[in-house]
Amino acid sequence: DIRWPFEDWWLANRLLKNGYKIVNLEDVLVNVRGGQDFIKRRHGFKYAKNEVQNLYAMYMEGLLSIFNFLSNVLIRITVRLIPIQMTTRIYSIIRNKR
């Protein structure tokens, strides 16, 4: 199933499509630090391909606009295919801005 491991995306998009409002909580309920194994599992051509297939399926179902689809594909493919050391650095910068 191409939806794995993107179940959260599908759930959130289905809720939005059906008129529900989704908001982020201010409280941190789970504080996850994935490390190198986390990045390795979410890196490479196979993962990028699966991610694009999911985004395309969501676009075809009307869950994403063409702009959201294309911008997500561009950003996500870049992050999935650059060297892991660069991905680690990007995640580190993002995490420190919070």
VOSEDO-254857 format. One record per atom (N, C-alpha, C): y, z, x; atom name; residue in one letter; residue number from 1. Coordinates in Angstrom, 2 decimals. Last residue first. Layout:
REM residues N
{y->Y	z->Z	x->X	a->CA	r->A	k->NUM}
...
***
This chain:
REM residues 98
{y->26.19	z->17.01	x->13.25	a->N	r->R	k->98}
{y->26.04	z->17.79	x->12.03	a->CA	r->R	k->98}
{y->26.48	z->19.20	x->12.22	a->C	r->R	k->98}
{y->26.21	z->15.78	x->15.65	a->N	r->K	k->97}
{y->27.41	z->15.62	x->14.83	a->CA	r->K	k->97}
{y->27.36	z->16.48	x->13.57	a->C	r->K	k->97}
{y->23.69	z->16.07	x->16.73	a->N	r->N	k->96}
{y->24.75	z->16.94	x->17.24	a->CA	r->N	k->96}
{y->26.04	z->16.81	x->16.44	a->C	r->N	k->96}
{y->22.26	z->14.02	x->15.45	a->N	r->R	k->95}
{y->21.92	z->15.41	x->15.17	a->CA	r->R	k->95}
{y->23.03	z->16.35	x->15.61	a->C	r->R	k->95}
{y->23.39	z->11.75	x->16.66	a->N	r->I	k->94}
{y->23.53	z->11.96	x->15.21	a->CA	r->I	k->94}
{y->23.29	z->13.44	x->14.87	a->C	r->I	k->94}
{y->22.55	z->12.13	x->19.33	a->N	r->I	k->93}
{y->23.98	z->12.05	x->18.99	a->CA	r->I	k->93}
{y->24.20	z->12.35	x->17.51	a->C	r->I	k->93}
{y->19.76	z->12.04	x->18.99	a->N	r->S	k->92}
{y->20.39	z->13.22	x->19.56	a->CA	r->S	k->92}
{y->21.88	z->13.26	x->19.22	a->C	r->S	k->92}
{y->19.36	z->9.44	x->18.05	a->N	r->Y	k->91}
{y->19.02	z->10.57	x->17.19	a->CA	r->Y	k->91}
{y->19.70	z->11.85	x->17.67	a->C	r->Y	k->91}
{y->20.18	z->8.08	x->20.42	a->N	r->I	k->90}
{y->20.90	z->7.89	x->19.15	a->CA	r->I	k->90}
{y->20.63	z->9.06	x->18.21	a->C	r->I	k->90}
{y->18.19	z->8.95	x->22.23	a->N	r->R	k->89}
{y->19.60	z->9.26	x->22.47	a->CA	r->R	k->89}
{y->20.42	z->9.14	x->21.19	a->C	r->R	k->89}
{y->15.90	z->7.85	x->21.07	a->N	r->T	k->88}
{y->15.99	z->9.30	x->21.26	a->CA	r->T	k->88}
{y->17.45	z->9.71	x->21.45	a->C	r->T	k->88}
{y->16.53	z->5.13	x->21.34	a->N	r->T	k->87}
{y->16.38	z->5.71	x->20.00	a->CA	r->T	k->87}
{y->16.52	z->7.23	x->20.08	a->C	r->T	k->87}
{y->16.44	z->4.92	x->24.11	a->N	r->M	k->86}
{y->17.71	z->4.69	x->23.42	a->CA	r->M	k->86}
{y->17.67	z->5.28	x->22.02	a->C	r->M	k->86}
{y->13.74	z->5.42	x->24.54	a->N	r->Q	k->85}
{y->14.72	z->6.30	x->25.16	a->CA	r->Q	k->85}
{y->16.09	z->6.15	x->24.47	a->C	r->Q	k->85}
{y->12.50	z->3.26	x->23.24	a->N	r->I	k->84}
{y->12.38	z->4.60	x->22.66	a->CA	r->I	k->84}
{y->13.42	z->5.56	x->23.25	a->C	r->I	k->84}
{y->14.43	z->0.22	x->23.00	a->N	r->P	k->83}
{y->13.57	z->1.15	x->23.75	a->CA	r->P	k->83}
{y->13.63	z->2.57	x->23.18	a->C	r->P	k->83}
{y->14.58	z->-1.20	x->19.65	a->N	r->I	k->82}
{y->15.18	z->-0.88	x->20.94	a->CA	r->I	k->82}
{y->14.25	z->0.09	x->21.69	a->C	r->I	k->82}
{y->13.27	z->-1.36	x->17.19	a->N	r->L	k->81}
{y->12.83	z->-2.24	x->18.27	a->CA	r->L	k->81}
{y->13.50	z->-1.98	x->19.62	a->C	r->L	k->81}
{y->14.35	z->0.38	x->15.31	a->N	r->R	k->80}
{y->12.88	z->0.37	x->15.50	a->CA	r->R	k->80}
{y->12.45	z->-0.41	x->16.74	a->C	r->R	k->80}
{y->17.08	z->-0.20	x->15.36	a->N	r->V	k->79}
{y->16.62	z->1.12	x->15.80	a->CA	r->V	k->79}
{y->15.12	z->1.12	x->16.08	a->C	r->V	k->79}
{y->17.01	z->-2.87	x->14.32	a->N	r->T	k->78}
{y->17.59	z->-2.56	x->15.64	a->CA	r->T	k->78}
{y->17.05	z->-1.24	x->16.18	a->C	r->T	k->78}
{y->15.92	z->-2.46	x->11.81	a->N	r->I	k->77}
{y->15.19	z->-3.26	x->12.79	a->CA	r->I	k->77}
{y->15.70	z->-2.97	x->14.19	a->C	r->I	k->77}
{y->18.00	z->-0.90	x->10.64	a->N	r->R	k->76}
{y->16.67	z->-0.34	x->10.86	a->CA	r->R	k->76}
{y->15.84	z->-1.14	x->11.86	a->C	r->R	k->76}
{y->20.25	z->-2.61	x->10.52	a->N	r->I	k->75}
{y->20.30	z->-1.32	x->11.23	a->CA	r->I	k->75}
{y->18.90	z->-0.85	x->11.59	a->C	r->I	k->75}
{y->19.24	z->-4.84	x->9.04	a->N	r->L	k->74}
{y->19.89	z->-4.99	x->10.34	a->CA	r->L	k->74}
{y->19.86	z->-3.69	x->11.14	a->C	r->L	k->74}
{y->18.27	z->-3.61	x->6.67	a->N	r->V	k->73}
{y->17.38	z->-4.39	x->7.55	a->CA	r->V	k->73}
{y->17.97	z->-4.49	x->8.95	a->C	r->V	k->73}
{y->20.64	z->-2.49	x->5.63	a->N	r->N	k->72}
{y->19.52	z->-1.63	x->6.03	a->CA	r->N	k->72}
{y->18.57	z->-2.36	x->6.97	a->C	r->N	k->72}
{y->22.09	z->-4.83	x->5.10	a->N	r->S	k->71}
{y->22.62	z->-3.87	x->6.07	a->CA	r->S	k->71}
{y->21.52	z->-2.91	x->6.54	a->C	r->S	k->71}
{y->20.41	z->-6.11	x->3.18	a->N	r->L	k->70}
{y->20.70	z->-6.74	x->4.47	a->CA	r->L	k->70}
{y->21.22	z->-5.75	x->5.51	a->C	r->L	k->70}
{y->20.36	z->-4.16	x->1.05	a->N	r->F	k->69}
{y->19.14	z->-4.69	x->1.66	a->CA	r->F	k->69}
{y->19.43	z->-5.21	x->3.06	a->C	r->F	k->69}
{y->23.07	z->-3.83	x->0.43	a->N	r->N	k->68}
{y->22.27	z->-2.69	x->0.90	a->CA	r->N	k->68}
{y->21.00	z->-3.15	x->1.60	a->C	r->N	k->68}
{y->23.65	z->-6.51	x->-0.40	a->N	r->F	k->67}
{y->24.37	z->-5.90	x->0.72	a->CA	r->F	k->67}
{y->23.57	z->-4.72	x->1.30	a->C	r->F	k->67}
{y->21.97	z->-6.81	x->-2.60	a->N	r->I	k->66}
{y->21.75	z->-7.67	x->-1.44	a->CA	r->I	k->66}
{y->22.45	z->-7.09	x->-0.21	a->C	r->I	k->66}
{y->21.02	z->-3.52	x->-3.79	a->N	r->S	k->65}
{y->21.86	z->-4.72	x->-3.82	a->CA	r->S	k->65}
{y->21.54	z->-5.57	x->-2.59	a->C	r->S	k->65}
{y->17.92	z->-2.18	x->-4.94	a->N	r->L	k->64}
{y->18.92	z->-2.31	x->-3.88	a->CA	r->L	k->64}
{y->19.74	z->-3.57	x->-4.13	a->C	r->L	k->64}
{y->16.36	z->-2.41	x->-7.16	a->N	r->L	k->63}
{y->16.68	z->-1.05	x->-6.73	a->CA	r->L	k->63}
{y->17.73	z->-1.05	x->-5.62	a->C	r->L	k->63}
{y->15.31	z->-4.76	x->-8.04	a->N	r->G	k->62}
{y->16.66	z->-4.41	x->-8.47	a->CA	r->G	k->62}
{y->17.08	z->-3.00	x->-8.08	a->C	r->G	k->62}
{y->12.99	z->-5.58	x->-6.99	a->N	r->E	k->61}
{y->12.90	z->-4.79	x->-8.22	a->CA	r->E	k->61}
{y->14.26	z->-4.36	x->-8.74	a->C	r->E	k->61}
{y->13.87	z->-6.74	x->-4.65	a->N	r->M	k->60}
{y->13.30	z->-7.61	x->-5.69	a->CA	r->M	k->60}
{y->13.17	z->-6.88	x->-7.03	a->C	r->M	k->60}
{y->14.58	z->-4.43	x->-3.20	a->N	r->Y	k->59}
{y->15.59	z->-5.41	x->-3.57	a->CA	r->Y	k->59}
{y->15.10	z->-6.27	x->-4.73	a->C	r->Y	k->59}
{y->12.06	z->-3.31	x->-2.84	a->N	r->M	k->58}
{y->13.06	z->-2.57	x->-3.60	a->CA	r->M	k->58}
{y->14.19	z->-3.49	x->-4.06	a->C	r->M	k->58}
{y->10.91	z->-5.30	x->-1.26	a->N	r->A	k->57}
{y->10.32	z->-4.99	x->-2.56	a->CA	r->A	k->57}
{y->11.31	z->-4.24	x->-3.44	a->C	r->A	k->57}
{y->12.58	z->-5.06	x->0.99	a->N	r->Y	k->56}
{y->12.57	z->-6.30	x->0.22	a->CA	r->Y	k->56}
{y->11.99	z->-6.06	x->-1.18	a->C	r->Y	k->56}
{y->11.91	z->-2.49	x->1.88	a->N	r->L	k->55}
{y->13.28	z->-2.77	x->1.48	a->CA	r->L	k->55}
{y->13.34	z->-4.03	x->0.61	a->C	r->L	k->55}
{y->9.19	z->-2.98	x->2.50	a->N	r->N	k->54}
{y->9.58	z->-2.00	x->1.49	a->CA	r->N	k->54}
{y->10.98	z->-2.25	x->0.97	a->C	r->N	k->54}
{y->9.46	z->-4.87	x->4.55	a->N	r->Q	k->53}
{y->8.70	z->-5.20	x->3.33	a->CA	r->Q	k->53}
{y->9.06	z->-4.25	x->2.20	a->C	r->Q	k->53}
{y->10.83	z->-3.32	x->6.43	a->N	r->V	k->52}
{y->11.49	z->-4.48	x->5.84	a->CA	r->V	k->52}
{y->10.78	z->-4.89	x->4.55	a->C	r->V	k->52}
{y->8.80	z->-1.45	x->7.04	a->N	r->E	k->51}
{y->10.07	z->-1.00	x->6.50	a->CA	r->E	k->51}
{y->10.81	z->-2.14	x->5.80	a->C	r->E	k->51}
{y->6.87	z->-3.10	x->8.15	a->N	r->N	k->50}
{y->6.56	z->-2.34	x->6.94	a->CA	r->N	k->50}
{y->7.84	z->-1.88	x->6.25	a->C	r->N	k->50}
{y->8.30	z->-3.95	x->10.43	a->N	r->K	k->49}
{y->7.84	z->-4.93	x->9.44	a->CA	r->K	k->49}
{y->7.54	z->-4.24	x->8.11	a->C	r->K	k->49}
{y->8.63	z->-1.52	x->11.78	a->N	r->A	k->48}
{y->9.81	z->-2.27	x->11.33	a->CA	r->A	k->48}
{y->9.42	z->-3.27	x->10.24	a->C	r->A	k->48}
{y->5.96	z->-0.92	x->12.37	a->N	r->Y	k->47}
{y->6.71	z->-0.02	x->11.49	a->CA	r->Y	k->47}
{y->7.93	z->-0.74	x->10.93	a->C	r->Y	k->47}
{y->5.38	z->-3.12	x->14.09	a->N	r->K	k->46}
{y->4.58	z->-2.87	x->12.87	a->CA	r->K	k->46}
{y->5.34	z->-1.98	x->11.88	a->C	r->K	k->46}
{y->7.26	z->-2.87	x->16.22	a->N	r->F	k->45}
{y->7.29	z->-4.01	x->15.31	a->CA	r->F	k->45}
{y->6.55	z->-3.73	x->14.00	a->C	r->F	k->45}
{y->8.62	z->0.49	x->16.75	a->N	r->G	k->44}
{y->7.81	z->-0.68	x->17.03	a->CA	r->G	k->44}
{y->7.83	z->-1.71	x->15.91	a->C	r->G	k->44}
{y->8.47	z->3.75	x->15.33	a->N	r->H	k->43}
{y->9.02	z->2.80	x->16.28	a->CA	r->H	k->43}
{y->8.08	z->1.61	x->16.40	a->C	r->H	k->43}
{y->7.58	z->6.14	x->14.31	a->N	r->R	k->42}
{y->8.55	z->5.36	x->13.54	a->CA	r->R	k->42}
{y->9.22	z->4.31	x->14.41	a->C	r->R	k->42}
{y->6.03	z->7.39	x->16.16	a->N	r->R	k->41}
{y->5.39	z->6.97	x->14.91	a->CA	r->R	k->41}
{y->6.29	z->6.06	x->14.09	a->C	r->R	k->41}
{y->7.96	z->7.99	x->18.11	a->N	r->K	k->40}
{y->6.91	z->7.00	x->18.41	a->CA	r->K	k->40}
{y->6.22	z->6.50	x->17.15	a->C	r->K	k->40}
{y->9.41	z->10.04	x->16.82	a->N	r->I	k->39}
{y->10.05	z->8.75	x->17.12	a->CA	r->I	k->39}
{y->9.00	z->7.67	x->17.37	a->C	r->I	k->39}
{y->7.46	z->12.05	x->16.73	a->N	r->F	k->38}
{y->8.12	z->11.60	x->15.51	a->CA	r->F	k->38}
{y->8.71	z->10.21	x->15.72	a->C	r->F	k->38}
{y->6.97	z->12.42	x->19.44	a->N	r->D	k->37}
{y->5.89	z->11.92	x->18.57	a->CA	r->D	k->37}
{y->6.45	z->11.37	x->17.27	a->C	r->D	k->37}
{y->9.46	z->13.48	x->20.36	a->N	r->Q	k->36}
{y->9.00	z->12.15	x->20.79	a->CA	r->Q	k->36}
{y->7.89	z->11.58	x->19.89	a->C	r->Q	k->36}
{y->10.94	z->15.29	x->17.55	a->N	r->G	k->35}
{y->10.57	z->15.06	x->18.93	a->CA	r->G	k->35}
{y->10.05	z->13.66	x->19.18	a->C	r->G	k->35}
{y->11.68	z->16.40	x->15.00	a->N	r->G	k->34}
{y->10.46	z->15.64	x->15.18	a->CA	r->G	k->34}
{y->10.02	z->15.43	x->16.61	a->C	r->G	k->34}
{y->12.65	z->19.05	x->13.42	a->N	r->R	k->33}
{y->12.96	z->18.40	x->14.69	a->CA	r->R	k->33}
{y->11.68	z->17.69	x->15.11	a->C	r->R	k->33}
{y->13.78	z->20.06	x->10.30	a->N	r->V	k->32}
{y->12.73	z->19.38	x->11.05	a->CA	r->V	k->32}
{y->13.30	z->18.79	x->12.33	a->C	r->V	k->32}
{y->14.26	z->22.39	x->8.14	a->N	r->N	k->31}
{y->14.93	z->21.96	x->9.35	a->CA	r->N	k->31}
{y->13.87	z->21.37	x->10.28	a->C	r->N	k->31}
{y->14.69	z->22.56	x->4.76	a->N	r->V	k->30}
{y->13.69	z->22.30	x->5.79	a->CA	r->V	k->30}
{y->14.43	z->21.76	x->7.00	a->C	r->V	k->30}
{y->17.05	z->23.25	x->3.51	a->N	r->L	k->29}
{y->15.80	z->23.83	x->3.01	a->CA	r->L	k->29}
{y->14.67	z->23.66	x->4.02	a->C	r->L	k->29}
{y->20.30	z->23.93	x->3.93	a->N	r->V	k->28}
{y->19.18	z->23.30	x->4.64	a->CA	r->V	k->28}
{y->17.91	z->23.99	x->4.17	a->C	r->V	k->28}
{y->22.63	z->23.50	x->1.28	a->N	r->D	k->27}
{y->21.72	z->24.36	x->2.04	a->CA	r->D	k->27}
{y->20.65	z->23.53	x->2.72	a->C	r->D	k->27}
{y->23.80	z->21.51	x->-0.19	a->N	r->E	k->26}
{y->24.50	z->21.96	x->1.01	a->CA	r->E	k->26}
{y->23.59	z->22.81	x->1.89	a->C	r->E	k->26}
{y->21.87	z->18.76	x->-1.38	a->N	r->L	k->25}
{y->22.17	z->20.18	x->-1.38	a->CA	r->L	k->25}
{y->22.90	z->20.55	x->-0.10	a->C	r->L	k->25}
{y->22.94	z->15.65	x->-2.64	a->N	r->N	k->24}
{y->22.39	z->16.42	x->-1.53	a->CA	r->N	k->24}
{y->22.78	z->17.88	x->-1.71	a->C	r->N	k->24}
{y->22.04	z->14.25	x->-5.83	a->N	r->V	k->23}
{y->23.01	z->14.81	x->-4.90	a->CA	r->V	k->23}
{y->22.28	z->15.54	x->-3.78	a->C	r->V	k->23}
{y->21.63	z->11.86	x->-8.31	a->N	r->I	k->22}
{y->21.02	z->12.53	x->-7.17	a->CA	r->I	k->22}
{y->22.13	z->13.01	x->-6.25	a->C	r->I	k->22}
{y->21.22	z->11.29	x->-11.71	a->N	r->K	k->21}
{y->22.18	z->11.50	x->-10.64	a->CA	r->K	k->21}
{y->21.48	z->12.30	x->-9.54	a->C	r->K	k->21}
{y->19.45	z->8.71	x->-13.48	a->N	r->Y	k->20}
{y->19.57	z->10.08	x->-12.99	a->CA	r->Y	k->20}
{y->20.60	z->10.14	x->-11.87	a->C	r->Y	k->20}
{y->19.01	z->6.09	x->-14.33	a->N	r->G	k->19}
{y->20.20	z->6.80	x->-14.77	a->CA	r->G	k->19}
{y->20.35	z->8.24	x->-14.31	a->C	r->G	k->19}
{y->16.95	z->4.68	x->-13.28	a->N	r->N	k->18}
{y->16.77	z->5.19	x->-14.64	a->CA	r->N	k->18}
{y->17.90	z->6.13	x->-15.07	a->C	r->N	k->18}
{y->17.75	z->4.22	x->-10.68	a->N	r->K	k->17}
{y->17.64	z->3.07	x->-11.59	a->CA	r->K	k->17}
{y->17.54	z->3.51	x->-13.05	a->C	r->K	k->17}
{y->17.46	z->6.82	x->-9.65	a->N	r->L	k->16}
{y->18.79	z->6.22	x->-9.78	a->CA	r->L	k->16}
{y->18.78	z->5.06	x->-10.78	a->C	r->L	k->16}
{y->14.64	z->7.01	x->-9.72	a->N	r->L	k->15}
{y->15.47	z->7.95	x->-10.47	a->CA	r->L	k->15}
{y->16.86	z->7.37	x->-10.70	a->C	r->L	k->15}
{y->13.98	z->4.92	x->-7.96	a->N	r->R	k->14}
{y->13.54	z->4.86	x->-9.36	a->CA	r->R	k->14}
{y->14.38	z->5.81	x->-10.23	a->C	r->R	k->14}
{y->15.09	z->5.90	x->-5.57	a->N	r->N	k->13}
{y->15.59	z->4.67	x->-6.17	a->CA	r->N	k->13}
{y->15.18	z->4.52	x->-7.63	a->C	r->N	k->13}
{y->13.53	z->8.24	x->-5.14	a->N	r->A	k->12}
{y->14.99	z->8.32	x->-5.30	a->CA	r->A	k->12}
{y->15.54	z->7.07	x->-5.99	a->C	r->A	k->12}
{y->10.92	z->7.08	x->-4.94	a->N	r->L	k->11}
{y->11.23	z->8.09	x->-5.94	a->CA	r->L	k->11}
{y->12.74	z->8.14	x->-6.20	a->C	r->L	k->11}
{y->11.21	z->5.37	x->-2.73	a->N	r->W	k->10}
{y->10.84	z->4.84	x->-4.05	a->CA	r->W	k->10}
{y->11.19	z->5.82	x->-5.15	a->C	r->W	k->10}
{y->11.82	z->7.18	x->-0.68	a->N	r->W	k->9}
{y->12.74	z->6.09	x->-1.02	a->CA	r->W	k->9}
{y->12.48	z->5.61	x->-2.44	a->C	r->W	k->9}
{y->9.48	z->8.71	x->-0.66	a->N	r->D	k->8}
{y->10.76	z->9.33	x->-1.02	a->CA	r->D	k->8}
{y->11.80	z->8.29	x->-1.40	a->C	r->D	k->8}
{y->7.53	z->6.90	x->0.27	a->N	r->E	k->7}
{y->7.48	z->7.41	x->-1.10	a->CA	r->E	k->7}
{y->8.80	z->8.01	x->-1.56	a->C	r->E	k->7}
{y->6.98	z->5.46	x->2.60	a->N	r->F	k->6}
{y->8.33	z->5.43	x->2.05	a->CA	r->F	k->6}
{y->8.39	z->5.95	x->0.61	a->C	r->F	k->6}
{y->4.90	z->4.72	x->4.42	a->N	r->P	k->5}
{y->5.25	z->6.12	x->4.16	a->CA	r->P	k->5}
{y->6.64	z->6.28	x->3.56	a->C	r->P	k->5}
{y->3.74	z->3.25	x->1.42	a->N	r->W	k->4}
{y->3.55	z->4.34	x->2.36	a->CA	r->W	k->4}
{y->4.16	z->3.93	x->3.68	a->C	r->W	k->4}
{y->4.13	z->0.81	x->0.23	a->N	r->R	k->3}
{y->5.08	z->1.88	x->-0.08	a->CA	r->R	k->3}
{y->4.91	z->3.08	x->0.84	a->C	r->R	k->3}
{y->2.13	z->-0.97	x->0.69	a->N	r->I	k->2}
{y->3.32	z->-1.06	x->1.54	a->CA	r->I	k->2}
{y->4.29	z->0.08	x->1.30	a->C	r->I	k->2}
{y->-1.18	z->0.00	x->0.85	a->N	r->D	k->1}
{y->0.00	z->0.00	x->0.00	a->CA	r->D	k->1}
{y->1.24	z->0.00	x->0.89	a->C	r->D	k->1}
***
